[in-house]
Amino acid sequence: MKLRIAPSPTGELHIGNARTALFNWLYARNNNGKFLVRIDDTDTERSTPEYEKNIIDNLSWLGIDWDEGYEIDSSNTYKQSDRFTRYEEVANNLLNEGIAYEDDGAIRFKVEKNNVISFKDYVRGDMEFSTNDIEDFVILRTDKTPTYHLASTVDDIDYEITIVARGEDILSSTPKHIMLMEALNAKIPDFCHLPLLFGPDGKKLSKRHGDTSVASFKEKGILPEAMFNYMSILGWSPGNDLEIFNKDFAISNFDLKNVLGNPAIFDTKKLLWMNGQYIRSFKKETFHELAFKTIEESLSRSLFAEEIKRIEVILPEVQERIETLNDLIGQVGFLLDEPFVVNDVEWNDVNSENAQLYLMNIRKRFKEMEDFNLKNIEEMMRAELKKQNIKPKEGFQATRVAITGTKISPPLFESIFALGLSPTIARLAEKIENL
């Protein structure tokens, strides 16, 4: 058994192509088969080495490896642009046999009428196409470059692909490919046409739904494990409403024949939720290592010892709150030795006479505090609320913005404890108008 993915390097690796690659890979691994990667770059004007690299890098980032193909075997080429001579040879042979004919310098395949092309699709079941509905089609253009129909079909024959699993948008082309294979006396592979990805609005996934490349989600802080898992359930389920599982489980349970025929909905909100579940599942040591690496990459510098000490205090709370690794800086930024900035809009929203009095009172109590710990911080701050007879939201929100610079931060008492006594007193002073 051998399956393949054949992306075109005319853009970054799309979520849809990545899902197709994943399903092919899972089925090959489940059946001890082989998985091949080739580059379909017959569109020489739009294909670039940068997009090739993007495709390869992001397949690897997802944890998809391959047994044969691009960058694996130097003795063979897996780029269509290196095989134009082969495609021209096949087209000329079909021409000489009378199966194809010349048309204004191009070569067209001659479709025999009154025939039926039938095959059993893994997802869609029995399929039939009348050749009366199929026009003679170009296989070699006037500039001697192959069309998709010829190049893809010849590649599948030459590389001995036994199962062609691809998007349903190619379904109407499949009878043409079968006719070509029959004309070349090749063994017909099995076919599987996967449902397309739709957005939450029920329309085909496109840029109007936001980012659609794997790289864009990687840059947003999505974990490869979460992306792999989420893509696995786009049109397939292992049953029992199970949604979160690891790679080995997916391999053991995946079957192309169980893929649903309906369009799969790509919901970024659900991906973010799943990513958050993976973040929370990390062991403390693993998350800390990943967090510090992410923060340092964001800052383009190494963290100072005191910064690490402060951040370590708050990381258990942060781990329970964030959805992506990119959320880290927003949560711990107030603990860094960087210029401290308060969001003026949010400060104006929480500032009031009661808030000013509350900040002044807790600052005084902090200056008197002998044992600076979580328990004492919380007890003192709650006691001051009662003394002043104001609601927690009024006092705590003003404190939060004064201490962290924003309304959105880790839990307040933990944030104050992580920051430390002296910086807390100093930041409160900055926001007390009549100190």
Secondary structure, 3 states (H helix, E strand, C coil): CEEEECCCCCCCCEHHHHHHHHHHHHHHHHCCCEEEECECCCCCCCCCHHHHHHHHHHHHHCCCCCCEECCCCCCCCCEHHHCHHHHHHHHHHHHHCCCEEEECCEEEECCCCCCEEEEEECCCEEEEEEHHHCCCEEEECCCCCECHHHHHHHHHHHCCCCEEEEEHHHHHHHHHHHHHHHHCCCCCCEEEEECCEECCCCCECCHHHCCCEHHHHHHCCCCHHHHHHHHHCCCCCCCCCCCCCCHHHHHHHCCHHHCCCCCEECCHHHHHHHHHHHHHHCCHHHHHHHHHHHHHHHHCCCCCHHHHHHHHHHHHHHHCCCCCHHHHHHHHHHHCCCCCCCCHHHHHHHCCHHHHHHHHHHHHHHHHCCCCCHHHHHHHHHHHHHHHCCCHHHHHHHHHHHHHCCCCCCCHHHHHHHHCHHHHHHHHHHHCCCC
